Amino acid sequence: MSRKNWLPLGAAVLVLNAVQWVVSEAVAAAAWTSPPYSYATNYISDLGVPNCGTRYQGRTICSPDHVLMNTSFIVQGVLLAIGVVLLAVPLLTGRARRVVIALAGAHAVGFLLVGLFHGSPAGPAYSLALHVAGASVAILCANTVVIMAGSLRSLRLPRAYRVFSIAVGALGLLSEAFVGASTSTAGIFERGGVYSWLLWSVVTGVSLLVRQARRTAGAKMPENVPA
């Protein structure tokens, strides 16, 4: 495949990834009825716990669609990494490219651990530790990539996009710092750290696809022939 196709393909992968996550999360949350799942108080990871009736940190966990959510975790890590690499190779060079690709790879490994090892004490002690470690690394790496997308002047991106990327990535990291502040808002702040890069993926992907469509349309327009 020609590298000229890498940008639109990477853009489409980023959008697809964000959509599959939001849909999977909504479906899994809707299936959780006893007690009702709360986006404010429940962690996202609760949706992937296979043991119905588990009590953890004051929450009763029962996710009937845990297989769907764990699959989405793994798919998300892989797709984000693929999308970022497809954009990084044609757009970046040298150390910046290597750093971004390494961060994307670490993110994918982190979410592989999140999907395979569940956020629950109902299992081996190492399982919860690997889950937390994987999630921490994945969230840190993804938001760092988002910040880098806005801070690398070599990309010559519009100022509005640069400000957006830096702001949303920084807010994502800041949100994670407040996850443990209160049990009533843990889910909100955790989502702030995750939805940051999902929002960035959609904005970045759609922007690139729109730009590509405009260029393609412009190339197909016939030149004016003087009389």
Secondary structure, DSSP 4 states (H G I P E B T S, - for coil): --GGGHHHHHHHHHHHHHHHHHHHHHHHHHH-BTTBP-TTTS-GGGGG---TTEEETTEEE--TTHHHHHHHHHHHHHHHHHHHHHHHHHH--HHHHHHHHHHHHHHHHHHHHHHHS-SSSSS-HHHHHHHHHHHHHHHHHHHHHHHHHHH-GGG---HHHHHHHHHHHHHHHHHHHTGGG-TTTHHHHHHHHHHHHHHHHHHHHHHHHHHHHHHHHHHHSPPPPP-
